[in-house]
Amino acid sequence: MQQQKNWSEYWQKEGEGGDVFVTADGSKQLQLQAFWQKIFEHHKPTSVLDIASGAGAVFSNLESTEQYHLVATDISVDALVRQRQRVDGVQTVVCDAANISLGNAQFDLVVSQFGIEYAGPEAFSETARLLKPAGSLTLLCHFMGGYIVSSALKQELAGAQLCQQTGFIEKAKQLVVAMSTGEKRTVHQAMDVFTEVEPVLAKYCAKVPEGIHSHLYNGFKQLMIKRQHYDQQDIISWLENVQGEVDKCILRLSEMCQAALTQQHIDDIKQRLTNAGLRDIQAEPFYLPKYQLPVAWHIHAKGSKK
Ligand SMILES: C[S@@+](CC[C@H](N)C(=O)[O-])C[C@H]1O[C@@H](n2cnc3c(N)ncnc32)[C@H](O)[C@@H]1O
């Protein structure tokens, strides 16, 4: 399954920090941490399920895990391996969020942060099956038009697409090959072609310094500066490897943008949760102080018990 493969590769390589939504310097979003701590303090659950949990972005906010029975599910086994290293005592289950291989009515609290929406609408109905009648549901889901989708992801995605559209990698490879021939004319020709696209990526790196485009641009620049220390084939292999990274990055970021929920999706989800017997269902934009746009939809509901 391509989706599963992409996420597993992400968790093997890029997801080292463990949380997908972090600050510009890569550290935890403290207000998000405070949000989850409050949810746990308020509901005082014993058993908690985190759906599409990644490497433990929610459970890693808990100062102590001893008093809880924590279960994390994700489609990626690699995410859950990382989660077990990060969260003491967590039980993990690899499964699709729309078809969770756990019994009915087991959890006091069911949560998900930027995860359940990747599995489509069925996954929201599944939450009601897993929740105890007196339990609670708290979800933070990608907000279409919100900060993550409109700013962070779109900029990173545009950078990756620019690598592809400019043909930067192919032109860089041609330049490396031309340089190895030592023929002035061939080098000049390759250089002319390369200098058509180099400033385009340079300009974008100055505007958006983080992302695969910047890794490509700055990495290749360094390799060119120190090229006498490298084999031609090593540079070509590095460029081909980055090409693979660019392709995967485009797939994963496009998937993240597609997972974002509109008001219409929210209305459908509320209806599903109602049909599944949940009560007090609410959904509102969720803001963090640093960002002007909403960061997520905050969806919450109570179990079926009156
Ligand atoms: C944006 S990450 C969020 C991870 C984590 N909750 C966090 O906040 O860091 C999305 C997660 O959803 C998982 N995922 C994607 N599609 C899924 C599906 N159909 N079922 C279950 N998990 C899925 C991915 O493996 C990934 O870990």
The ligand as an ORCA input file, in Angstrom:
! r2SCAN-3c Opt
* xyz 0 1
  C       0.758     14.062     10.085
  S       1.182     12.535     10.827
  C       0.674     12.842     12.501
  C       1.291     11.913     13.480
  C       1.105     12.306     14.960
  N      -0.274     12.186     15.369
  C       1.666     13.680     15.201
  O       0.884     14.591     15.534
  O       2.893     13.848     15.089
  C      -0.069     11.457     10.199
  C       0.025     10.044     10.721
  O      -1.072      9.314     10.224
  C      -0.637      8.018      9.858
  N      -1.581      7.530      8.856
  C      -1.716      7.946      7.563
  N      -2.747      7.287      6.989
  C      -3.268      6.454      7.925
  C      -4.343      5.528      7.940
  N      -5.100      5.336      6.844
  N      -4.599      4.834      9.080
  C      -3.828      5.019     10.171
  N      -2.792      5.885     10.237
  C      -2.517      6.603      9.116
  C       0.784      8.208      9.356
  O       1.560      7.038      9.408
  C       1.294      9.286     10.308
  O       1.911      8.724     11.412
*
